[in-house]
Amino acid sequence: MSQKVAVLGTGKIGEALLSGMIRAGWSPADLLVTARRPERAEELRARHGVTPVTNTEAAKTADTLILTVKPQDMGALLDELAPHLSADRLVISGAAGIPTSFFEERLAAGTPVVRVMTNTPALVDEAMSVISAGSHAGEAHLAHAEEIFGGVGKTLRVPESQQDACTALSGSGPAYFFYLVEAMTDAGILLGLPRDKAHELIVQSAIGAAVMLRDSGEHPVKLRENVTSPAGTTINAIRELENHGVRAALIAALEAARDRSRELATGKKD
């Protein structure tokens, strides 16, 4: 018997999951979606062949529910789902900061919950998805979550206690790299390059560096040292980064992201 999977609150990440699952061999007939706007639901039907349903219908018919609504909307969604959701269904949460206990307290006793933090490179099948089990989720539930999220990138299991740190590093991580590329592009313009050429130089350098990090097996310090000649251009640039406290600023930034992830679990909005 086929397994039905419902994505609730299908935004960009939810749609990326759907398309990844379809490419991985899932039948669109087994994929259900909900969306805040009816026109969005119909758009998903036309684009992917999936079936739009209500949240209540998803709770009654899907074997696995993937909740991708915003953290501040999760409580209301669970209130809507709980009366119709039996404990033999798997619930996967993609909401930053919300622990599995939040779901377990609001759903039928024994409901398996898996917490997943993915990131926007899911849109190009290069996501990093971090997976943690709740109190009632076993190996089969984790493997099922890996099967789903593996369609849009790489997966990694961690204890739930590490989820906030992972949110800071990889959930928010792409934004840090975009920020760095933005700053380096501005620097290229300051140095006399046209914006399009500066952008191309930096993006390709970033891709090359990422592939080397992934494939070489070398520590990033070693790779950096390979570029850093004595009294050369690179060491002068590194000196300025250190003088301006860039390393310390990055550490502080990630700590701030982790702390905000923890705050989201309490419902704090600002």
Helices and strands as residue ranges (DSSP letters): E 5-8, H 12-23, G 28-30, E 31-34, H 38-48, E 51-52, H 55-61, E 64-67, G 71-73, H 74-81, G 82-84, E 90-93, H 100-104, E 113-117, G 120-124, E 127-133, H 139-149, G 150-152, E 153-157, G 160-162, H 163-166, I 167-171, H 173-190, H 195-216, H 220-227, H 233-243, H 246-265
